[in-house]
Amino acid sequence: MRRLLLIALVMACAGCALTADVPYYWQSARGQFSLLSLARPVDDWLADPGTDPRLRRRLELARDVRRYASRELGLPDNRSYTRYAELGRPFVIWNVFAAPALSLELKQWCFPVAGCVTYRGYFDRDAAETHAAELRAQGWETYVAGVPAYSTLGWFDDPLLSTFIHYPEAELARLIFHELAHQVVYLKGDSAFNESFATAVEEAGVQRWLQAHGDSAMHARYAEFAQRRRQFVELLRRNRIRLEQVYRQSGSVEERLSAKQAVFAELRREYEQLKLAWGGFAGYDRWFAQPLGNAHLASVATYTVWVPGFRRLLAASGGDLPRFFEAVGRLAEQPAAQRTQVLTDQPR
């Protein structure tokens, strides 16, 4: 218990900071300990006659996905995602993102293990909302996002969770591949690099997993999910560009704030049109439920901005994931300017 609490105090993704913020330390340690104490081996759940049949099928699927991740994708072969925990809540943590009123650059919090990251995580939603309110009082725009899973970067055996176990088959596989990727390469202080890399790994992993194990219905469901996600990301990308143009203008603060609100109003209109094209699918309504601000758009960009560059790097590695991981590891050792150049350059 003492070792667990000590390590939890420096947990990056559970959200610990090297400051005098003792209550924040404690909620992180307590949340991590609770999470791990609830987890039981998947084999125990499967052997238990009282396990719900629907959950049993999902755990069997997750076990197969986990084995595939190490055997076929070169992802870590350890005890992560070999245990399962029922949490009784919709998300494992809630991340707080913050940005200035006229900038898309996210506020950073710095931690001993993960370096500086662009969010601060809480195991309790009310605590996250309280911190977001404190930041808004200081002039920041905030966004509180529920998170179904996070990686402890190999410090602990991350469990499967009730917050995502019932995702559709390919989406469950995608999440497991994404979180395991953080144990392969993790660059302290560069959230966009880390999340974009993991997103590229999840994409490649799901494509291969579907080819090996998917039926026509699974292919169709995931294709629809992926198309909607691409369109959503593209919608946000276009509006980030518009906002960047607004913020570079030489007008007064009031004029730029007014132009900013017009961009967000247009974003909402475009989203409603997109929903109509999707036949009324409302899966992204939760993202639009909070008042929109810079933190909303910037938080999504963290996961996507360098994905095209990582796709090219994977292609240059001949599609071989272990070679790709080695190339990304070497890239992570380079200065930020060189990383940006590599991930930005188009093939000649």
URDA-V106229 format. One line per field, one symbol per residue. ss: DSSP state (~ for helix, > for strand, _ for the rest). A space follows every 50 residues. Layout:
ss->???
//
This chain:
ss->_~~~~~~~~____________~~~~~~~~~~~~~~~~~_>>~~~~~~___ __~~~~~~~~~~~~~~~~~~~~~_________>>>_______>>>>>>>_ _____>__>>>___>>>__>>>__~~~~~~~~~~~~~___>>>>>>>___ _________>>_______~~~~~~~~~~~~~_________~~~~~~~~~~ ~~~~~~~~~~~~~__~~~~~~~~~~~~~~~~~~~~~~~~~~~~~~~~~__ __~~~~~~~~~~~~~~~~~~~~~~~~~_______~~~~~____~~~~~~~ ~~~~__~~~~~~~~~~____~~~~~~~~~~~~___~~~~~~~~~____
//
